[in-house]
Amino acid sequence: MTGFKDDDDVPSSPEPHSTAYLGTHSTEDLPAPQADSTTWKGHGSSHAKITFEQADRNPSTWDAYPRHRSPPPNYNEEASGWTGTAGIIGDDFEAWNTTSMEQMEEEQNEKFWWNASNRRALKPLGPGMLPVLAVSQIHDDTHELLKVSVTYPELHHSVQDETPSHPPPTPDEVRRASLHQNSYYCAKCNSWVIIQKTKAHKPPIYPSYKDHCPDLHFPLSRSTRKEDECNSIMPSTYSKAHHYHLYEDSIPSTSIQPPFQREPWESLAPPPRRLFTQDVPEGSNFWSTSTTVMLEMDSKSSSPDILPGVDYLDLYACCQCSTNFYVTRRPIPGVVSARLIADLTRERYSNARSHIPVTLALEFIVRIVEKTLWQKSRPIKYESEAFRINFGTDAQALQIWEQLGFTIDREQKLLVPPSLEEIEARSRLLRGWMELSAYTADYLRHHANAVATRLKDNIMIHKLWVKVNSASDELADNWGSHPNQIPRGMIEAPHPPNDVIFHQLGMTQSSYSPWLLHFAYKQQIKCDITHLPQHFGALVKLVDEVLASLKRDENLVTDDLRELVALERSKGRWTTSEYDAALDVLQLGEDSPLMLSIFEIDAIFLEQAYKSQLNETWRPSIPGLDNWNND
């Protein structure tokens, strides 16, 4: 942290008479050295100012190498080969390019993490998430996502002369009534979430997002690693779990396969938020970097490549393999307001304190809509006895029919069905039928006792042509968060205030295990070396305090974790709280006696402050020599 230590740590030229070696990282982001700069020869104290002479570069040669990386040492383009470094990189340049270079960069990162120029050159990805935390972010984790399947209704006419007043929906229309083939239904909020898994090495991020996002530079090995290497059963190894990075509002829904765009009758898709760069405030800690935040976009800040009416999905990309997920940031609402369905459910349940009236009301809606779509479309008297018994008398609940496309004739007390000759009205009613059928099926699934009671009392149960199944296991398996992949239960009673510490390392309390914490820390500092003090602080906090305080028969802190902390300490790692404590000891800060921050002093002043405090702490306790230091 205080500079290079003598000659051993100095990145000198690989050949005695060559120009100064620039390292393995690009200097495109660094300020050009001054013409009168003196080349540093590797001598002097740790406070010596270091400058490098700029080496000659052939632009055509550099184009052959990956972006943000310099040619490895001793590679001679004209000689078409390596010169004297076979022991370092071997004979396979491609293998060295994707593996050894990343290893070298990782070592450089760990050694010079505090160097802003080094970080700018390598462009680290930033913090990531392990699968369990990532899955909890895609939707409210207290809601259950459902996979919906539809069978084409086979309805029989109860009256001989009752013929449909319009062509009934075709099987293809019923199939297309679903939002998207990779969409999942949430009954609690009557909405849909698109979750699409892909293997695209280059996700279809729209151009202006790429221009503003500095964290899109994935390792070269991402394209060569297989998903199985990130998805094996834990805890067979520390390095076999997905590590997802989130890029919000980056994927246009029209670019996924198959493309998705809302129907004309649906609410307009919200515009994507835009990336804005926040510069580091003056006086910030030296490990701080410019950050990007997502802000709502207005008409002035909109980019030409933003398509109106298109949903922009979040991208979750694993940095270790080519696994990507495209996820809707906001659930796409259903035809009927979730509030109206919840009000109807609450009102019907409160009257009899039973789930049976709720199921009758829901099935009544589904049955009427089915008759409207596949049989004769006719007005409904909403003040009739049959309507009141099945649906109730709540005037507010009538808005459900209005949102389905029915017209409320308050003079005649009728619900007039929409004209199904119109494509939009037909599509809207079909989607509403599917959603309300799915909601009803899920309600019956959770209240099986009501079904049993109705069968016992010979109350007819309407046949539903829509089935729902929990998608939890399917999604968990796809994301790599299934309990068979990442076990649960070591922390039996998670303490919510500790969530922020676990989330710092991209994991959750429920999925904690010693080997997963080890992996989470190593992966986080690899991708987000900039915030090493925060990540190391979270590790120390967990090992020394949080986990140690939990009383369990099984030890939550293993020797392996203690060794990891000790190893990091041996590398000179420290936490943000230790950094603040050091400033307090040296009396540096706006409220300190010196009234100087660390950014207002130089290295010599810092050294004198340390020596001064060191003298203050050493006092002899020999009688008669109390004033020895002042003599």
Disulfide bonds with the S-S distance in Angstrom:
none
